[in-house]
């Protein structure tokens, strides 16, 4: 059990680092445990209300695709993507695929080329 929890915490740290490195994404809170809160930021011209709606829709599309099951929450008055890493079978590639899907869907929803 301890090894599984440690693996999930390490995975969250890697996801948070990848979010920081991805210009279209914004890390919204520190990730010291197994939770990563971030959002698709994309176009800096988008206001917070539009970004809230876009991130809500983005999470729904990711869930409906069957790729992953992130949720949304509110931090600092903004809607963010909440990724709770708890599956002992999750691998690095799973999280890379999820973040790529978030960027791709975010662009699609914002009307930018995927």
C-alpha positions as CSV (number, residue, x, y, z in Angstrom):
1,X,0.0,0.0,0.0
2,X,2.8,2.4,0.9
3,X,4.6,1.8,-2.4
4,X,1.3,2.5,-4.3
5,X,0.7,5.7,-2.5
6,X,4.3,6.8,-3.0
7,X,4.1,6.0,-6.7
8,X,0.9,8.1,-7.0
9,X,2.5,11.1,-5.3
10,X,5.6,10.8,-7.6
11,X,3.2,10.7,-10.6
12,X,1.4,13.8,-9.4
13,X,4.7,15.7,-9.1
14,X,5.6,14.6,-12.7
15,X,2.2,15.7,-14.0
16,X,2.5,19.1,-12.2
17,X,6.0,19.6,-13.7
18,X,4.6,18.7,-17.2
19,X,1.7,21.2,-16.7
20,X,4.3,23.9,-15.8
21,X,6.2,23.1,-19.0
22,X,3.1,23.3,-21.2
23,X,2.3,26.8,-22.4
24,X,-1.4,26.1,-22.8
25,X,-1.8,24.8,-19.3
26,X,-1.6,26.6,-15.9
27,X,-0.9,24.9,-12.6
28,X,-3.4,26.3,-10.1
29,X,-2.1,25.0,-6.8
30,X,0.9,23.2,-5.4
31,X,0.8,19.4,-5.8
32,X,2.5,17.9,-2.7
33,X,0.3,14.8,-2.6
34,X,-1.7,13.0,-5.3
35,X,-3.9,15.9,-6.5
36,X,-3.0,18.1,-9.4
37,X,-5.2,21.2,-10.0
38,X,-4.7,22.9,-13.3
39,X,-6.6,24.4,-16.2
40,X,-6.3,24.9,-19.9
41,X,-5.3,28.5,-20.4
42,X,-4.6,28.6,-24.1
43,X,-5.4,32.0,-25.5
44,X,-4.5,34.8,-23.0
45,X,-7.3,37.0,-24.4
46,X,-10.0,34.7,-23.0
47,X,-11.6,36.0,-19.9
48,X,-12.1,33.9,-16.7
49,X,-15.8,33.3,-17.4
50,X,-15.1,31.8,-20.8
51,X,-12.2,29.8,-19.4
52,X,-14.4,28.4,-16.7
53,X,-17.0,27.3,-19.2
54,X,-14.3,25.9,-21.5
55,X,-12.6,23.9,-18.8
56,X,-15.9,22.5,-17.6
57,X,-16.8,21.4,-21.1
58,X,-13.2,20.0,-21.6
59,X,-13.5,17.8,-18.5
60,X,-16.9,16.5,-19.7
61,X,-15.4,15.6,-23.1
62,X,-12.4,13.8,-21.5
63,X,-14.7,11.8,-19.3
64,X,-17.1,10.9,-22.1
65,X,-14.1,9.8,-24.2
66,X,-13.3,7.2,-21.6
67,X,-9.7,8.3,-21.5
68,X,-9.7,9.4,-17.8
69,X,-12.0,10.7,-15.2
70,X,-10.8,14.1,-14.0
71,X,-13.2,16.4,-12.2
72,X,-13.6,20.1,-11.8
73,X,-13.4,22.2,-8.7
74,X,-13.2,25.9,-7.9
75,X,-10.0,27.5,-6.7
76,X,-9.6,31.3,-6.3
77,X,-13.0,31.8,-8.0
78,X,-11.9,29.8,-11.1
79,X,-13.0,26.5,-12.5
80,X,-10.0,24.1,-12.6
81,X,-9.4,20.6,-13.6
82,X,-8.8,18.3,-10.6
83,X,-6.8,15.2,-11.3
84,X,-6.8,12.8,-8.3
85,X,-4.1,10.1,-8.9
86,X,-5.2,6.9,-7.1
87,X,-4.9,4.0,-9.6
88,X,-1.9,1.8,-8.9
89,X,-1.9,0.7,-12.5
90,X,-1.5,4.2,-14.0
91,X,1.7,4.8,-15.9
92,X,3.6,7.8,-17.1
93,X,2.2,7.4,-20.6
94,X,-1.4,7.6,-19.3
95,X,-0.8,11.0,-17.9
96,X,1.1,12.2,-21.0
97,X,-1.9,11.1,-23.1
98,X,-4.3,12.9,-20.8
99,X,-2.4,16.2,-20.9
100,X,-2.1,15.9,-24.7
101,X,-5.9,15.4,-24.9
102,X,-6.5,18.4,-22.6
103,X,-4.4,20.6,-24.8
104,X,-6.0,19.2,-28.0
105,X,-9.6,19.5,-26.7
106,X,-8.9,23.0,-25.3
107,X,-7.7,24.2,-28.6
108,X,-10.7,22.6,-30.4
109,X,-13.2,24.2,-27.9
110,X,-11.5,27.6,-28.2
111,X,-11.7,27.4,-32.0
112,X,-7.9,27.2,-32.5
113,X,-6.2,24.6,-34.8
114,X,-5.6,21.3,-32.9
